[in-house]
Amino acid sequence: MKINVIGGGAIGLLAAAKLGRFHDVRLLTRTREQSNEITVKGLHLGDEVITVEALPAADWQDLGQSDVWIVCVKQYDLQAIWEKLKLHANAAVVFLQNGMNHTDFLQEEDFDYPIIVGSVEHGALRINSHTVEHTGEAAIRLADLSDHYAEVLVNQLNKPDFPILFEQNWHMMLGTKLIANAVINPLTAIYRVKNGELLEHPAFERIAKVLCKEAADALGLEGVQQWANVRRIINATKANLSSMHRDIQAGRQTEIESISGYVRDHAKQAVPYTDFVYYSILGLTKQQERTYL
């Protein structure tokens, strides 16, 4: 397949490297410097060096025909990318983002091509512009937001060492991940702890459980089941620093708007714990409320 991957962060590099072993992958990066580095040095994943075509995202006109687009940018960059992409897309578009804000605006438009949303369960860490570390092997799950193409795509892309799986219910798939992110990301960033510490201290666990209930209620998902899933993820990633924790440490913008912000927007009752972590992260990063979307 001819695959265009948009985004040179950890997930974009991982997806481009893994899919580039079997498909014709073109990776669109934010800067020309990064695309030049990848063109010269290849994508480094462990001991592997994978050759992919790389070019800056501004060079849309050089892409030609493709079979699928995979969008791996952060939520806060997605709106601007989408305004350009929807003018050039000529095939299915897959969105691999944390949070669910994109599902709101994507459902407001009609498209002539399939729109697919995904949930990335892999752990990945970008080391430099052309190197990514695969820190946790899991799966990517895809579900249809429009049309019926995700299962066909899964059959074409799935590999035993890079599973890509089909899900029937996009809301359940994304909602389950969002709830975990709404608990783990802000709490570990605020308290500056590794994931596992949220269950090691009774006070942290109590707050985590209430956050989970608020998010599950807002999304219309079953709370006991979601708390069991959050605990499973915390235990499986107990030695990890969450992405929001790393963003706070590095002074970067976070995805709090698309995670806790989404819970706040869709809640039908007060969510005081979610409000607290939402405004705490905005304060720690000096982000402004509603900076995008």
Sequence and secondary structure as in RCSB ss.txt:
>XXXX:A:sequence
MKINVIGGGAIGLLAAAKLGRFHDVRLLTRTREQSNEITVKGLHLGDEVITVEALPAADWQDLGQSDVWIVCVKQ
YDLQAIWEKLKLHANAAVVFLQNGMNHTDFLQEEDFDYPIIVGSVEHGALRINSHTVEHTGEAAIRLADLSDHYA
EVLVNQLNKPDFPILFEQNWHMMLGTKLIANAVINPLTAIYRVKNGELLEHPAFERIAKVLCKEAADALGLEGVQ
QWANVRRIINATKANLSSMHRDIQAGRQTEIESISGYVRDHAKQAVPYTDFVYYSILGLTKQQERTYL
>XXXX:A:secstr
 EEEEE  SHHHHHHHHHHHTTSEEEEEESSHHHHHHHHHH EEETTEEE  EEEETT GGG    SEEEE   H
HHHHHHHHHHHHH  SEEEEE SSSHHHHHHTTS  SS EEEEEE  EEEEEETTEEEEEE   EEEEEEESS H
HHHHHHH BTTB EEE S HHHHHHHHHHHHHHHHHHHHHHT  TTHHHHSHHHHHHHHHHHHHHHHHHT  HHH
HHHHHHHHHHHTTT   HHHHHHHHT   SHHHHHHHHHHH SS  HHHHHHHHHHHHHHT  TT   
